Amino acid sequence: MKKYLVLCFLAIFFNCEHEKMADTEKFRMWCASPIATIDDGKVHLKWGGGMYDYLLRPYEIVEPDKIDVYISENGMSNFRKLVELENDGSYSYTVEKLQNGKPCYIYFVSKKKGFKSLSSDAIMVIPNKKTAFEILQKCEEEHIPRLSNVSIAHQKNKIAYVDKYYYWEEGSNCCMEVSIFISNMDDSEKELVRINGYSPSWSPANDKIVFHFDATHNIGIFPAQIAMYDCETKTITQLTHDNYYNYAPVFSKNTNSLLFQSSQNTPGTYETNIWLMDMQTHQTSQITDISKTSLRTVERPCWIDNDRFLFHGAYSEEKNQYQLFESSVSKKQISQIFESQWNDYNPSISPDQKKIAFISNRSGMNQVWIYHINSKTFSQITGYSDNESVEPVWNNIDWLDTSTIVYAINENQLVKQSVE
């Protein structure tokens, strides 16, 4: 009897300590966050916790004991509990018997006795059979990202791209710099355009490339300038000469003007608006004005026609969410393409103006997605492996034709893929 009472006391004591642990500032339970890869009628889920969020905090992290998986195949408001999982250290679960091509939405609820349950953000995934892609170029050292910001010269079967780690020898020194190259699609006949160059974009006639580069005008000021490379004369003409950050130029369809992002009216920050340059006079004019919106920056313009264009923009630092927008040179009004609770980047419209390719983290990883404008539906193009990602800062998507896109995976493979 005495032994039984002792055991009861110990059980009550440790249970109270556990309950107390949840109420102190010494312990936190991390919230499991879903990351998904897709398959034929399946979604493979993995999760870590928000453990990195807590590394510098003055408390100890504990794992949840159980994770409830909630799923909806009918939008973001019709979730049902799919399964309760023991957090056994496998950190993975496969959802089967899903309909290919139909979006599903998933979130987790992490649970532990004595702690408040924590809900994750929802992710969006679209299971499907994997579509094969053709590798156009592959870096010899696969673990080193060397291929980004690809632009296609359709008439010449060439690409312009950025090598983030271009090495060269200068006397006895070994140097490294972000650099722009031109090559055939298969990586033959490679030509160095400029050391210190970013975001190349071909002219419609495929005879010129615009890009930006880092420059120094005054002590402590490191602006970025727009320049143009003439493929025939092999000469570079600098188009801007100021103390602002000028990034990501793109030719209009008729080559009469450039769109680019600039900090000209937001000095001292990296926040930018979209500006227009007349290619005859090189005069610039502001198109967007973020001071009249809830956006803190707008970036990466992409022409639809000679007036309208797409871009992505970010809200406040607290929200820090990127969304896709449309505006025009004539009206200068900004409209959001579609509602999203995820980060969506780098829109690129198909030649027939029926599809928008973009990069999004809606599956928990940055992948390539397609938005079908007429039907207002989505397709998930990548995301069949957690070893493949499409990084949005250094990457972009270009259209080879109305049904084929070109992009870089892990910045070491240039691939061509059908999106039909």
C-alpha positions in Angstrom: 0.0 0.0 0.0 2.8 2.4 0.9 4.6 1.6 -2.4 1.3 2.3 -4.3 0.9 5.7 -2.6 4.5 6.6 -3.4 4.0 5.8 -7.1 0.8 7.8 -7.1 2.6 10.7 -5.5 5.4 10.5 -8.1 2.9 10.4 -10.9 1.0 13.4 -9.6 4.3 15.2 -9.0 5.7 14.7 -12.5 2.3 15.4 -14.1 2.1 18.7 -12.2 5.7 19.5 -13.2 4.7 18.8 -16.8 1.7 21.1 -16.5 3.8 23.7 -14.8 6.4 23.4 -17.5 3.9 24.7 -20.1 3.2 27.8 -18.0 6.7 28.9 -17.5 9.0 30.9 -19.9 11.5 28.0 -19.8 9.9 25.7 -22.3 8.2 25.9 -25.7 6.7 23.3 -28.0 7.6 23.7 -31.6 4.9 23.7 -34.2 5.2 21.1 -37.0 5.1 22.8 -40.4 4.2 20.6 -43.5 6.4 20.4 -46.5 5.0 18.4 -49.4 6.2 16.6 -52.5 3.7 15.2 -55.0 3.2 11.9 -56.8 0.6 10.0 -58.8 -2.5 10.3 -56.6 -0.4 10.9 -53.5 1.2 13.7 -51.4 4.2 12.9 -49.3 4.4 15.1 -46.2 7.5 15.9 -44.2 7.9 18.2 -41.3 10.4 19.8 -39.1 9.5 22.3 -36.4 10.0 26.0 -36.1 13.1 25.0 -34.1 15.3 27.5 -35.8 12.9 30.3 -34.7 13.8 29.4 -31.1 17.5 28.9 -31.1 18.3 32.3 -29.7 15.4 32.4 -27.3 15.8 31.9 -23.5 13.8 28.7 -23.3 14.1 25.0 -24.1 12.3 23.5 -27.0 10.2 20.3 -26.7 8.7 18.2 -29.4 4.9 17.6 -29.8 3.7 14.1 -28.9 1.1 14.0 -31.6 0.3 15.7 -34.9 -3.2 15.9 -36.3 -3.3 16.2 -40.1 -6.2 18.2 -41.6 -7.0 18.2 -45.3 -9.4 19.8 -47.7 -10.1 19.1 -51.3 -12.7 21.8 -51.5 -10.9 25.0 -50.8 -9.6 26.6 -47.7 -12.7 26.4 -45.6 -13.7 22.7 -45.7 -11.0 21.0 -43.7 -11.5 17.6 -42.1 -9.2 15.7 -39.7 -7.5 13.0 -41.7 -5.3 11.3 -39.1 -3.7 11.7 -35.7 0.0 10.7 -35.9 2.3 9.8 -33.2 5.4 12.0 -33.4 7.7 8.9 -33.6 10.7 10.6 -35.2 10.0 9.6 -38.8 8.7 13.1 -39.5 6.9 11.9 -42.6 3.5 10.7 -43.7 1.9 9.9 -47.1 -1.6 10.9 -48.1 -3.0 8.5 -50.7 -6.0 8.0 -52.9 -6.1 11.6 -54.0 -7.4 12.9 -57.3 -4.7 13.9 -59.8 -4.9 17.5 -60.9 -7.2 18.6 -58.0 -5.7 21.0 -55.4 -5.7 19.9 -51.8 -4.9 21.9 -48.8 -3.2 20.6 -45.6 -2.3 21.9 -42.2 -1.0 20.4 -39.0 -2.0 20.7 -35.4 0.8 19.9 -32.9 -0.2 18.6 -29.5 1.4 17.8 -26.2 -0.1 17.3 -22.8 0.2 20.5 -20.8 0.8 22.7 -23.8 -1.6 24.7 -25.9 -2.1 23.0 -29.3 -0.4 24.9 -32.2 -1.8 25.1 -35.8 0.6 25.4 -38.7 -0.1 27.5 -41.8 -1.8 25.6 -44.6 0.0 24.5 -47.7 -1.4 23.8 -51.2 -0.4 20.9 -53.4 -1.7 19.3 -56.6 -0.9 15.6 -57.0 -0.2 14.3 -60.5 1.9 12.0 -62.6 5.4 13.4 -63.1 6.0 15.0 -66.5 9.4 14.4 -67.9 11.6 17.4 -68.6 14.6 17.7 -70.9 17.9 18.8 -69.4 19.4 21.5 -71.7 22.4 22.2 -69.5 23.9 20.6 -66.4 26.7 22.0 -64.3 29.7 19.7 -63.9 29.8 20.4 -60.2 26.2 19.8 -59.3 26.5 21.0 -55.8 27.6 24.5 -56.9 24.9 26.7 -58.3 26.1 28.3 -61.5 23.1 28.8 -63.7 20.4 31.5 -63.0 18.4 34.4 -64.5 18.0 32.7 -67.8 16.6 34.6 -70.9 15.9 32.9 -74.2 16.8 34.4 -77.7 14.2 32.5 -79.6 15.4 33.5 -83.1 19.0 32.4 -82.4 18.4 29.3 -80.2 20.6 31.0 -77.6 20.3 31.9 -73.9 21.7 34.6 -71.8 22.3 33.7 -68.1 24.1 34.5 -64.9 27.0 32.4 -63.5 27.0 33.3 -59.8 30.5 31.9 -59.3 32.5 32.7 -62.4 36.2 32.3 -61.6 39.1 33.8 -63.6 42.7 34.5 -63.0 44.0 38.1 -63.0 47.8 38.0 -62.7 48.6 36.0 -59.6 45.1 36.4 -58.2 42.1 34.2 -58.5 38.9 36.2 -58.8 35.2 35.4 -58.5 32.3 37.5 -59.6 28.7 37.2 -60.7 28.9 37.4 -64.5 26.7 37.2 -67.6 27.2 34.7 -70.4 25.6 33.9 -73.7 25.6 30.4 -75.0 23.7 28.0 -77.3 21.0 26.1 -75.6 23.3 23.1 -75.2 26.0 25.3 -73.5 28.3 25.4 -76.6 29.9 28.5 -78.0 29.9 30.2 -74.6 30.6 34.0 -74.6 31.3 36.2 -71.6 29.3 39.4 -71.8 30.3 41.1 -68.6 31.9 40.4 -65.3 29.7 41.9 -62.6 26.3 41.6 -64.3 22.8 40.5 -63.3 19.3 39.8 -64.8 20.0 39.7 -68.5 17.1 40.1 -70.9 17.1 39.8 -74.7 15.6 42.3 -77.0 12.7 41.0 -79.3 15.1 41.0 -82.3 17.6 39.0 -80.2 20.4 41.5 -81.1 20.8 43.2 -77.7 20.8 42.3 -74.0 19.8 44.7 -71.2 21.0 43.9 -67.6 22.1 45.7 -64.4 25.5 45.8 -62.7 26.9 47.1 -59.4 28.6 50.5 -59.5 30.2 53.0 -57.1 29.6 56.7 -57.5 30.2 58.2 -54.0 31.8 56.9 -50.8 29.4 54.6 -49.0 27.0 54.4 -52.0 26.8 51.3 -54.1 24.1 51.8 -56.7 23.1 49.5 -59.5 23.0 50.7 -63.1 21.2 49.6 -66.2 23.3 48.8 -69.3 22.8 47.3 -72.8 25.1 44.9 -74.7 25.1 45.0 -78.5 25.7 41.5 -79.8 27.0 42.6 -83.1 29.5 45.3 -82.0 30.3 43.6 -78.7 29.9 46.9 -76.9 28.2 47.9 -73.7 26.3 51.2 -73.3 25.4 52.4 -69.8 21.8 53.6 -69.7 21.5 55.0 -66.1 23.9 57.2 -64.2 22.6 57.9 -60.8 22.9 56.9 -57.1 19.9 54.6 -57.1 19.3 50.8 -57.2 18.2 50.1 -60.8 17.4 46.4 -61.3 15.8 43.9 -63.7 15.4 45.7 -67.0 13.2 44.2 -69.8 12.5 45.4 -73.3 9.0 46.2 -74.5 7.6 44.1 -77.3 8.3 46.9 -79.8 11.7 47.7 -78.3 10.7 51.3 -77.8 11.1 51.2 -74.1 12.4 49.4 -71.0 10.7 48.6 -67.8 12.9 48.3 -64.7 12.7 48.6 -60.9 14.4 51.6 -59.2 14.7 53.1 -55.8 14.7 56.6 -57.3 11.8 57.9 -55.2 12.7 55.7 -52.1 16.3 56.8 -51.5 18.4 55.0 -48.8 16.4 51.8 -49.1 16.2 48.7 -51.3 12.5 49.4 -51.9 11.7 50.0 -55.5 9.0 51.1 -57.9 8.6 50.2 -61.6 10.0 52.8 -64.0 9.9 53.2 -67.8 12.8 54.3 -70.0 12.4 55.7 -73.5 15.0 53.9 -75.6 15.4 56.9 -78.0 16.0 59.6 -75.4 16.9 57.4 -72.3 14.5 59.6 -70.3 12.8 57.8 -67.4 9.3 58.1 -65.9 7.8 56.5 -62.8 5.0 54.0 -63.4 4.0 52.7 -60.0 3.9 54.6 -56.7 4.0 52.3 -53.6 3.4 55.3 -51.3 -0.2 55.2 -52.4 -0.6 51.5 -51.6 0.0 49.1 -48.8 3.0 47.6 -50.7 6.5 48.3 -49.5 8.2 47.4 -52.8 7.4 46.2 -56.3 9.9 44.2 -58.4 10.7 42.0 -61.5 8.5 43.5 -64.2 7.4 41.3 -67.2 5.6 42.8 -70.2 2.2 41.4 -71.3 2.1 43.7 -74.3 3.5 47.2 -75.1 1.3 48.7 -72.3 0.4 46.2 -69.6 2.9 44.3 -67.5 3.1 41.9 -64.5 5.3 42.1 -61.5 5.5 40.9 -57.9 5.3 43.1 -54.8 5.7 42.7 -51.1 3.7 44.0 -48.3 5.0 45.4 -45.0 8.1 44.1 -43.2 5.8 42.4 -40.6 3.7 40.6 -43.2 6.6 40.3 -45.7 4.3 38.5 -48.2 5.0 38.6 -51.9 2.0 38.6 -54.4 1.5 38.9 -58.1 0.1 42.1 -59.7 -0.7 43.8 -63.0 -0.4 47.4 -64.1 0.0 49.4 -67.2 2.1 52.3 -68.5 -1.0 54.3 -69.6 -3.3 53.9 -66.5 -0.7 53.2 -63.8 -3.3 51.4 -61.7 -2.2 48.3 -59.7 -4.4 45.2 -59.5 -3.7 41.8 -57.9 -3.8 38.8 -60.2 -5.3 36.4 -57.6 -5.7 36.1 -53.9 -3.0 34.1 -52.1 -1.8 33.5 -48.6 1.6 32.3 -49.8 4.6 33.9 -51.4 4.4 34.2 -55.2 7.2 35.5 -57.3 8.5 36.3 -60.8 5.5 36.1 -63.0 6.0 35.2 -66.7 3.2 35.2 -69.2 2.9 32.8 -72.1 3.0 34.1 -75.7 -0.7 33.5 -76.1 -1.4 35.4 -72.8 -3.4 32.5 -71.4 -1.0 31.2 -68.7 1.2 32.8 -66.1 4.2 30.8 -64.8 5.5 31.8 -61.4 7.5 30.6 -58.4 5.7 29.9 -55.2 6.3 28.4 -51.7 2.6 27.2 -51.4 3.7 23.6 -51.1 6.2 24.5 -48.3 9.0 24.7 -50.9 9.7 27.1 -53.8 8.4 25.4 -56.9 7.1 26.3 -60.4 3.3 26.8 -60.8 1.1 27.8 -63.7 -2.0 30.0 -63.3 -4.6 29.5 -66.1 -6.1 32.9 -66.7 -9.4 32.0 -68.3 -10.3 29.2 -65.9 -8.6 30.8 -62.9 -7.1 27.4 -62.0 -3.6 26.3 -61.0 -1.2 23.5 -62.1 1.8 22.4 -60.1 4.8 21.8 -62.4 7.6 20.9 -60.0 7.7 19.4 -56.5 8.2 15.7 -57.0 11.4 15.6 -54.9 12.5 17.5 -51.9 16.0 17.7 -53.5 14.8 20.0 -56.2 14.0 23.6 -55.7 13.5 26.7 -57.8 15.1 29.7 -56.0 13.1 32.9 -56.6 15.8 35.6 -56.1 18.2 34.3 -58.7 15.7 32.4 -60.9 13.1 33.2 -63.4 10.9 31.4 -65.9 11.0 32.0 -69.7 8.6 30.6 -72.3 10.0 28.7 -75.3 6.5 28.6 -76.8 2.9 28.7 -75.6 3.2 25.3 -73.9 6.8 25.0 -72.9 8.8 26.7 -70.2 12.5 26.9 -69.5 13.9 27.4 -65.9 16.8 26.3 -63.7 16.5 23.6 -61.0 18.8 24.1 -58.0 20.7 26.6 -60.2 22.7 23.8 -61.7 20.3 22.3 -64.3 18.6 24.2 -67.1 15.5 22.3 -68.1 12.8 22.5 -70.7 9.3 21.3 -69.7 5.9 21.0 -71.2 3.1 22.6 -69.1 0.1 21.1 -71.1 
